Amino acid sequence: MATHLITPAIIGQFKAIVGDQYILNDAENINKYGRDETENLFYAPDVIVKPRNAQEISEILKICNQHLIPVTPRGAGTGLTGGALPNFGGLVISMERFNSILEIDERNLQVTTEPGVITEVLQNTVKEKGLFYPPDPASKGSCFIGGNISENSGGPKAVKYGVVKDYVLNLELVLPTGEIIWTGSNVLKNATGYNITQLIVGSEGTLGIVTKIVLRLIPHPKFDLLLLAPFNSLEKASEAVSAIFRAGITPSAMELMEIDAITLATKMLDSNAIPLTEGLAAHLIIEVDGNNLDVLMNEMEAISEVLSNFEVGELYFADDAQQKNELWKIRRKANEASVAAGYTIEEDTVVPRAELPQLIKGVKALGAQNGFKVVCYGHAGDGNLHIRINHPTIKKSFESEEMNKILTALFELVKKLGGTISGEHGIGLIQKSYMPVMFDKVTLALMSGIKKTFDPNNILNPGKIFDLNN
């Protein structure tokens, strides 16, 4: 990508737009904003800018588009595929100051928010009014709702309630060329032209910068029940997942953790909430929710009956909110604990849930064949398996020829099983070389054509999802 330098004169223009205090280029901030949670990669931006409204972003993007300055939008920096890394240097636009919930419309069950609001803060705020925003990624306590929009995030509740795209009604968007548009309408049905709103969701900050978000909400369920199901066979645990749905039950969450993930997370938290019995291979965490407690109890009984066909151990029912929270803490800590233990490479594969046993079997075989350890956990209810790799010599997948061959084999298996490369983490920088595994040239050309229409000079998050030769 041909780029131009950010000159002192251009920095002066930025200062005139946002104010001196919101222009950063000191070493500490360069280091901070040159990283996210991806494989310890680092790319130094030239300047970080912290605007406060759509008009300021518009003026900044017009300058960058004129001077061919690469722009990387950034939320909380919790991404795992390098989507917020300024791999061409240039400008980072931090969305931290877009941190207000603007309106909760209780009559229409909607909320209008800025993208820099932390996901859990949004959830807790609407819950106070009896409302529910279900998408809940593991990093919900720190990630921004805008980043969730960019990645089409999911989380444990996705199995029953869907992912971010199922809740986004309308977006205020600043285009790379500086125009400010709304992508849709604040309605539940819309057959008016192409659905630009849904195109932006999951586009990883490559098509525009979201500055306002209108989300639909639902009433918050009154009750939830949680059980822990232990298995001495990882494959039996994964086989049980599909059987529960075939029995006509839709849990509000169904999470798989194999023994290594459980052990690492419980050790990090110094928790004894999960009994670690001899021979244990995996646990399923299964939740049901709703407004009728008797119905939920019946569902739990039906789930127990299904599980009895898959060599399940003694079921553990969480008695109160504290026990439930302890179990969820362990599940949400799996990623951090795995990284700390040397499992530095993560994949985010997803397959039809009935194919989960074959995926796990194939993953374990790849590990054995190539001499690395692997630990699996994730959203079993929707077939989304997080695969953590601990290779004795390779600690990064990005630009590793040996790991590229291994991951290509993994993704070819995923495709064969009817799945795809990423369920919720996106493609970003480190997964883009595998896009041809999933898509033919015609499909990739359509995608790149969309990018060129929105961003003719390829300044916005360039080099993410795929490469463009401008």
N, C-alpha and C positions, 0 to 999 in steps of 0.2 A: 504493500500500500504506500503510495506516494503521500508524504505528509509534510506540513510546514511547521517550523518552530513557533513556539509561543514567545513572542517578543515582549520586551518591557512595555511597549506601546499597547499591545493587546491586553497584557495584565492590567494596565491602567484602565482600559475599557471595562474589564471585568469588575475592577474596584468601583468604578463609577456606577455599575449596575447594582452590586450587592453590598458594597461597603468594605473598607480595608480589613475589618476584623473577620470577614468570611472568605478571605483568600489565604490559603495556606500553602507554603512550599518549604517548610523547615524539615530537617532530617527526620525528626520523630514522626511527623505526620506523613511524610513520604513513605516511611517504613510501614506505618499502620495501614494506609490506604493502598499500598501496593500488594496487600495480601488479602485473602479470605481464608476459608477453611479447607482449601484444596491442596492436599499433598505438599504443604510447605513451599508452594511456588511463590515467587516474588517478581513483580514488574513495577518499576518505579514510574509513577506519574510525574509530569512536570509541575502541575499545579492542581490543587484541590479547591473547588468552589462550593459554597453552601448557600444556595438561593433559598428564598422563602415563598415564592409564588410562581404561578405559571408564566406570568409576563416576564419575570426575570429570566426564567429558563429559556423562554422564546428569544429574548435578546441575546443571550449567551450562545444559543445554537445558531442563530443567524451569523454571528461573528465566526464561529467555528466552521460553519459550512462554507463561508466565503474564503476562509484561509486554509481549508482542508486539514483542520485540527481534529485528531481522533478524540472522541468523547466516550467515556465509560460511566454510565449511570450506576450508582451504588446505594444499596439499602443498608442493612445491618452488617453485611459482610459474612453471613453465615453459610453461603453457598458452598457446594462440594464439587462443582465442575468448572470452576474458574470463570464463571459468568461475570463477576465484578472485578476481574483483574485487568488493569490497563496494559495489555500486552503490546500495544504500540506506543506506550507513553501517553503524551498529550494531557488532556484534561479529565479529571474525575469530578463528576457532579454528585455530591453527597445529598441525599434526601432527608437527612436527619432533622431538619427544621420543619419539615412537613409532618408535624406530629399532633395534629388536632383531629378529634372526632367532631365533625361539623354539625350533624343532625341525626337524631334517632326518630324516625317516623313510625310511631307505634300503630297508627291507623292502618298503614300500608305494609307494615312489617319490613321496613327498610332502614338502612343506615348509610349515611354519606360520610366518608372518612378521607383523610389525607393518607398518602402511602407510607409515611414515616411512623405511623402508629404501630406499636408492638402488638403482635397478634393476640397474645393472652390478655393484654390490656383491653383490646376491643371486645374480646369474648366476655371478660368479666364485667365490662361496662354495660353491655346489652343484657347480660344475665340478670343484673339488678332490676331490669324491667321485665323479667320473665321471658326473655328472648334468647335465641340460640343461633350462634354462628359455628357450624360444626367443624370445618377444616382445622386440624390441629397438628401441624408438623412437630417433630420431636423438639425442635428449637423454638417452640412457640413463645417461650419466656424471653426470647431475645430477638427473634427475627421480625422483620417489618412486614406489614400486610402488603406493601408494594412489591417486595421480593416474592411473596407468595403468589401474587398475580403474575409476575414474570416467569415463574417456574411451574405454574398451575399445580401448586402444592396439594398434598393429600393429608396423610396421617392416619391414625388408627380408625377414626370415625368414618373414613371414606367408604368402607365396606357397606354401610347402611345409608349414609347421607350424601355420598358423592364428594367430589373434589372442588377446588376453588372455582373452576369454570361453571359449576352448577349454581353458583350464588352471585356471580357478577352480572349486573343488569346494564351498567353504563359506566363509561370512563371518560374523564377529561384527559386529553392527550396532547402533548406538544410534539409536533413532527420534527424530524431532523433539520428541515428547512425553516423552522420557526413558527409555522402556523399552529394555532390552538384550535382543536376540534373536540366535540363530543362524539363518541363512537356509536351511540344508540339512543335508547329511551328508557325511562324508569318504569318499564312495564314487564309483565311476566311472559307475554307473547309478543313476538315481533317478526313479521314476515315482510319487512320493508327493505328490500335490497339485500346486498351482501352483509353478512354478520361480521362487521369489523371488530366489534367488542370481543367476540370469541377468537378472532385472529390475533388480537393483542395479548390475550391471556395465554401464557406459555411461550411468548415470543422472545423472552430472555433479554429484554431491553434493546433489541436490535431494530425495532420499527418506530419507536417513539418513547417518550418519557411520560409516564402516568402521573398526573398531579391531583386528581380527585377520583374517588371510587364510590359507586353506588352498589351496595350489596343487598340481596334479599335475606331475610331472616325467617326463622320458624319459631313457634313456641318452644320453650325449653321443657324437655321431658321431666316429669316429677320424680321418677324413680330409676335407679339402675342397680343391677346385680352383677357381681363379678366372681368368676371362678378360675382356679388354676388347675390345669390338667397335666400331670406328669406322664412321660412316656419313656420307656427304655429303648425305643427305636425312633430315630428321626424320621424315617420314612413312614412309619405308622402314624406319627403325629401329623405329617403333611397329608396323608391319605384321609385322615379324619376330617380335615377341613372341608373338602368337597362334599363329604357325606352329610354333614350338618345342613348344608344348603339344600341338598337333595331331599332332606327330610322336611323341607318347607319352613325352615327357621332362618331368619336373617338377623344375626347378632349385630349390635351396634359397634362392636370391635372384636377382632379375632387376630391376635398377635402370636407369632412363633418366635421362640428363643431357644437355640440349642445350648447345650450345657456350658460350653466355653464362654458364650456371651453372658449367660446367667452368672457364672462364677466370677468373671471379670467385673461385672457391674455391681454385684453384691459386695465384692471386696472393696471396690472404690467407695461405695456408700457405707461400708461397715454395717451391712444390713443382714438380718436373719429372717427376713419376711418370707423368703422362699426356702423350704426345706430341701437340702441337697442330699438326697438319699443315694445309696450305692447303686451303680448301674444306670443312673438317670442319663438320658440322652437329650431330652428336650422338654419344654413346657409349651402348652398353649394357654394364653390368657384370653378368656372369652367373657364378653360383656353383653348384656341385653339391657335395653332401656325402654321406657314408655310411661304411660299414665295410669296403668292398672297393675297393681302389685301382684294380684292373683294370676293374671295372664303371664307376667314375667316369671313367676315361680313355676308355672306349668311349662314354660319354654325351657327353663333350666333343667327340669326333670326330663324333658324330651332330649335335650342335648346330652345329658348324662347317659341316657339309654343308647344314643348313637355312639358315644365314646366307648361304651363297654364292648363294642365290637372290634376295637382297635388296640387291645392290650394296654389300656390305660391303667395308671396306678390310682392311688387314693385321691379323690378330688378334694380340693381345698377351696372353701367358700369364704370370701372376705366378709367379715361380720359388720364392719362399720367403715365410715369414710376414711379413717386413718389407715386401716389395712389396705383399702383400695388405693389410696395415694402412695403407700409404700410400694405396692406392686407396680404401679405406673412409673414411679421414680426409677425403679430398676430397669424397666423396659426403655425408658427415655435415656438412660445413662449408657446403654449398650454401645452406642457409637463412640462416645468419648472414651469409655473404658477400653474399647478395642484398639483405638488409636494409641492410647498410652501404653498398651501391651505390645505394640509393634505391628498391628494390623493396619498398615498405613494406606493401603489401596482399597477403595470401595467401589463396587458396582451396584447398580440400582435396577436390576432386571425385573421384568414383569411378564408373566405368562397367564393363560387361562388357569383358574385355580385348580382344576382337575389335573393339570400337567405339572403341578408343583413337585410331586414326588420324583418325576423324571428330571426336572431341573436340578433338584438337590443331589440326586444320584450322579448326574453329569458333572456338577460342580466339584463334588468330592473326588470323582475320578480324575478330573483335570489337576487337582491338587496333588494327588498321589503320583500321577504321571510326570509332573513337573517339579516336584520337590518343594512345595510350599504348603503351609497350614492355611486353613480357611475356616471361618466362622460365619454362620448364617443366622439372621434374625429379620423380622420385618412383618409386613402387613399380609399375613397368610390369607386372610379372608378375601382379598382381591388379587391374590397371586403375585404381590409385589415383594420380592425377596432382596434384602440388602446383603451383599456378599462382601465380607471383609477378608483381605488377603495379607498374610504375613510371609513374605518371601525372604529367604536368608540373605540375599544380596541386593535385590531390587526393591527400593522403597518408594519409587514413584512410577506410575504407569505412563505418564506423559513423556513422549519421545524415547521410550524404551523399546528397542526392536524385539527383544525377547518377550517382554510382557505383551507387546502388541500382538504377537502370534498367539499367545495364550488367550487373550481377551477376544481376538477374532474368532477363535474356536468356540469360546463361550457364547458369543453373540450369534454365531451360526446355529448353535444348539437352540438358543432362545427363539430364533426365527423359525426353526423347524418345528418347535412346539407351539407356534402361533403367537409368540410374544414379541416384545420389543426391548430396545436397549435401556430405556429409562422410563420409570413409572412416575417419578416426581422430582428428581434432582436436575433434570434437563441435560442438554448436550454441552453447552458452554464451549470452553476451550479444549478440554482434554478428551472429550468423546467424539469430536467432529470427524476424526479420521475413520470412524466406524459407520458413519451415515450410509456409505455405499453398500454396507452389509444389509441394511434394511430397505433401501430405496433404489430404484433404477434411475437412469440418467434423466428420463423424462420428468419424473417426480421432483428430483433435485433441481432441475432447470426451472420448474414452476415455482419452487420455493425461492430460488435466487432471483427470479423475476419479480416476485412480491417484494423482496428486500430492495431491489433497485428502484421500484416504483415509490416506495416510502422514503428511501434514502439514496438518491441518485449519486451522491459523492462518497457514499460508504464511510461516513464519519462516525456513525453511532454504533458503539460496541462492535467495531470491526473485528473480523477473525473469529467470531463466535458462531456456533452451529455449523457453518461452512465458510469456505474462503471465497471471496469475490476478487476478480482481477479487474480493477478499474484503471 
